[in-house]
């Protein structure tokens, strides 16, 4: 049984930082790319960031470049999203996902976590 479990969300003020974690079990973690997506109320789930199997490559949506950092620890089967300089428009439910190859299209991702709330107040 494949499980992806997010943690580390919460309520913070604009300008603050959060680090999200995604603990993965039930698959060979190092053979999967990992990604983060987010969904605000009334909007479609959108790509945020992805990291390749051995962290050789990372990709970010334009609105988070320079503020967010995706990483992974293959020894711990965990992916991370470090979020700095948070803005109110970052408020959303954040989901981690796994796929053999990273892609900005959510339809290409095979496994998903349950999501975790991030709220940024002004």
ChimeraX attribute file (.defattr): number of C-alpha atoms within 10 A of each C-alpha:
attribute: neighborCount
match mode: 1-to-1
recipient: residues
	/A:1	5
	/A:2	11
	/A:3	15
	/A:4	23
	/A:5	18
	/A:6	24
	/A:7	15
	/A:8	14
	/A:9	17
	/A:10	14
	/A:11	13
	/A:12	18
	/A:13	14
	/A:14	17
	/A:15	14
	/A:16	14
	/A:17	16
	/A:18	18
	/A:19	16
	/A:20	21
	/A:21	21
	/A:22	25
	/A:23	18
	/A:24	25
	/A:25	14
	/A:26	9
	/A:27	14
	/A:28	11
	/A:29	23
	/A:30	18
	/A:31	15
	/A:32	19
	/A:33	24
	/A:34	32
	/A:35	32
	/A:36	27
	/A:37	22
	/A:38	22
	/A:39	19
	/A:40	16
	/A:41	9
	/A:42	6
	/A:43	9
	/A:44	9
	/A:45	17
	/A:46	17
	/A:47	20
	/A:48	24
	/A:49	26
	/A:50	29
	/A:51	26
	/A:52	22
	/A:53	20
	/A:54	14
	/A:55	16
	/A:56	7
	/A:57	12
	/A:58	17
	/A:59	18
	/A:60	20
	/A:61	14
	/A:62	9
	/A:63	11
	/A:64	17
	/A:65	12
	/A:66	11
	/A:67	14
	/A:68	20
	/A:69	19
	/A:70	23
	/A:71	21
	/A:72	22
	/A:73	14
	/A:74	16
	/A:75	8
	/A:76	10
	/A:77	16
	/A:78	20
	/A:79	27
	/A:80	23
	/A:81	23
	/A:82	14
	/A:83	20
	/A:84	17
	/A:85	15
	/A:86	23
	/A:87	20
	/A:88	15
	/A:89	13
	/A:90	20
	/A:91	20
	/A:92	20
	/A:93	18
	/A:94	26
	/A:95	25
	/A:96	30
	/A:97	27
	/A:98	25
	/A:99	20
	/A:100	16
	/A:101	17
	/A:102	23
	/A:103	19
	/A:104	18
	/A:105	11
	/A:106	17
	/A:107	7
	/A:108	14
	/A:109	19
	/A:110	12
	/A:111	14
	/A:112	21
	/A:113	19
	/A:114	13
	/A:115	22
	/A:116	19
	/A:117	19
	/A:118	21
	/A:119	20
	/A:120	20
	/A:121	15
	/A:122	11
